[in-house]
Amino acid sequence: MVIVSGSIYVRPGQREAFLAASMEAVAAARSSPGRLDFVVAADPIEPDRVNVYEQWESETQLEAFRGDGPGGELSSDVVKADVSRHQISSSGPA
């Protein structure tokens, strides 16, 4: 299993536009083979922060979805990103 999670900071005042532009990618991911979860959401405290969380069955399925990465429309608003990829060998109920 692969988890991609972290935070993205966008230019001041651009969070809602960034989230709207992300909806196509969220919808596509949620219908992709191997996707277990995929969320792009506004942070409840920091006004220019977006939280991301992806959970995939495998690295291969993540890479098949990801392709070349986000388009210029999304990348142009990003000021800073702190997103990590985690390889998970086992998991169970919390």
N, C-alpha and C positions, 0 to 999 in steps of 0.2 A: 504494500500500500504506500502511496505517496501523498503527503499533505503539503500544500503550499499555503502559507499564511503570513500575514503581516499588515503593515500600514503604508498607505500612500498619502502624501501631502500634495494638495493641488494649489494652484495660484488662488489668492484670496478672492472670494466671491464666485469661484468656478465649480464648487463641489456639486451643486445640483445639475449643472450641465454635464459634468464628468459622469455622474451617476446615470443620467439619461442616456448618454452615449455608450455606457457600459451594458445597457439592457440587452442589446442584440447579442453580445458575447455571452451574457448570462443565459439567455434563452438557448443559444446554440450549445453551450456547455451542458446544460441540463438535459439535452437530448442526445448527447454524445455517448458512445459505448465506453464503459469503464468509469464513468463519472458517478461518484457516490454522493457528493455534495459540491455546491458552487455558490458562493455568496459574495456580492460586492455591496457594502452598506455604509451609510453615513455613521460616523462616530458620534455618540450622544453627548460628548463634552467638547471636543476640539472642532471648531467650525470648518476647518480646511482639511480635515483628516477623513480618509476613507479606509475602512477595514476590509481585507480580502481573506477568503478562506476557500480553499479547494481541496477536495478529497477524491483521489483516483485509485482504481484497482492496481494500476501499474504505471511505470515510467513510460512505457511504450504508448499507452493510451493517452497519457498526458501530452506527450510530444506530438501525437497524431492530431490532437485537438489544437494545440498551441500553434503549430506551424511556424510562421514567421513572426509571431508576437503581435502586440497591439498596433493599430494603425496610427498615423500621425495625429488624427483627431484626438485620441486619448493621450498620447505621449506629450503633446504640446502643452498640456495643462499641468503636468507633473513637475513639482518642485523638488521632491525628495521621495524616495521609496525605500522602505526597510521590509523586504519580503524575503522569506527563506523557504527552501524546499527541504522536506524531511522524509527520509526513508523509514518506514515503520515495519518492523519485523513481526510484531504481534500486537493485538489489541483485544479488549473485552469490555464488558459493562463497567461503568464507573461506580 
